[in-house]
Amino acid sequence: MHKRYPDEFRRDVIAVARQGGQTRAQIARSFGISESCLGRWLRIADREEGLTAPTSSDGTTAESDAELRELRKRNKLLEQENEILRRATAYFARDVLPK
């Protein structure tokens, strides 16, 4: 079970970590928390402050997921248009080619 730290304590730890004078391991040790806990607090703080986009469970951002869906949709449309043009070319070429 996780030990609940006060919000003020978390803010202080995050502020010290963002100053950049020490490594995460040193900061975590000096405040008596684990390095993974510090990393999690920093990721949460970055996300809450809008410094990074929210991530899904596989590590991608919601924005990149939406962009990927849009690109796949566009790709499918272009493939369909290409197929129509290929068939139209074959149809019209049939009348032009000598028999």
Secondary structure, DSSP 8 states (H G I E B T S, - for coil): ------HHHHHHHHHHHHH-SS-HHHHHHHHT--HHHHHHHHHHHHHHTTSS--B-TTS-BHHHHHHHHHHHHHHHHHHHHHHHHHHHHHHHHHHHS--
